[in-house]
Amino acid sequence: MVEEVQRRTGKDLEACRRILNSPSLDEYWELTGDGPSDEFEQRDSVELDPTFAPVLLRATLEAEEAVRERGDYGHCFVFWGCKKRILRKRYGVRWQDPADLNPENDYD
């Protein structure tokens, strides 16, 4: 995972280890693109709590590796399902994805 953080940031390995072990919320959002993008979209409170940034970052990277971006319609649901399972099983975190919290929105 450290190598993936380095690929995304271009920083040295020591800085990437620090980011992976204790990222700020801003670093998590920047690395994953998971930050709040719509002021009207509801987000799980876990995503706004800096104490969860390390597990969110790790779970996101693990889920990305597991499902790989295919560009298929509905890929976000596969990714979110995988991330949800990883968070629950490996880290004991219950997370609701954007579709859970925003049933009025269409996601692909």
Secondary structure, DSSP 8 states (H G I E B T S, - for coil): -HHHHHHHH---HHHHHHHHHS--HHHHHHHHS-S---TTS---GGGG-GGGHHHHHHHHHHHHHHH-----TTHHHHHHHHHHHHHHHHH------HHHH-TTS---
